[in-house]
Amino acid sequence: MKQKEIKKVVRERYGSIAREEGSCCAPSASCCTGASVTDEISKRIGYGDEELTSVPQGANLGLGCGNPLALASLKEGETVLDLGSGAGFDCFLAANKVGKEGKVIGVDMTPEMLDRARENARKGNYTNVEFRLGRSRTYLWLIIPLM
C-alpha cells in the first residue's frame, strides 16, 4: 500500500471511530462492551482512575499508546502541543495541569475527531484548549510543553 493510501485508510478509520458514540471498542465490536473496556485499556498504559474521571465523557476512546503526562512535568501557565490529539483525552488532562493561564493545542488529521474533541471541550467547559487540523507526511504521537 502506498503512503497516500495508508493515510486515507487511517483517516477513514479514525473518522468512523469519532462518529460512533462509543470508542474503538464500540458495542458494535464483538469483543467490547463500551466505556469499561476503554478505561481498562487506559489503565493498562498508565492512566489512573482520577485521570479517567477528570475529563469529559467521550474524550477517552481507548486509542492511546502511553501516558505522556506521566513523563511530562507540566507547570501552570505553560503551553502544550499534542500531536495526534484524537478526541482530546490527553489535552484535557494537560489543561488541568497548566491551568487557566496555560494553553493546550491539540492537532489531529481527522476532521471528525476534531469535531468530537471540540464538543468534548464545550461539554467540559475547557477554555484553555483548542483543536486544529494538521496534515503532513508524518504523524507523531507527542505531547510536549512549549517554552
Secondary structure, DSSP 8 states (H G I E B T S, - for coil): --HHHHHHHHHHHHHHHHHSSS-TT-TTSTT--SHHHHHHHHHHTT--HHHHHSS-TTS--S--SS-GGGT----TT-EEEEET-TTSHHHHHHHHHHTTTSEEEEEES-HHHHHHHHHHHHHHT-SSEEEEE---S----EEEEE-
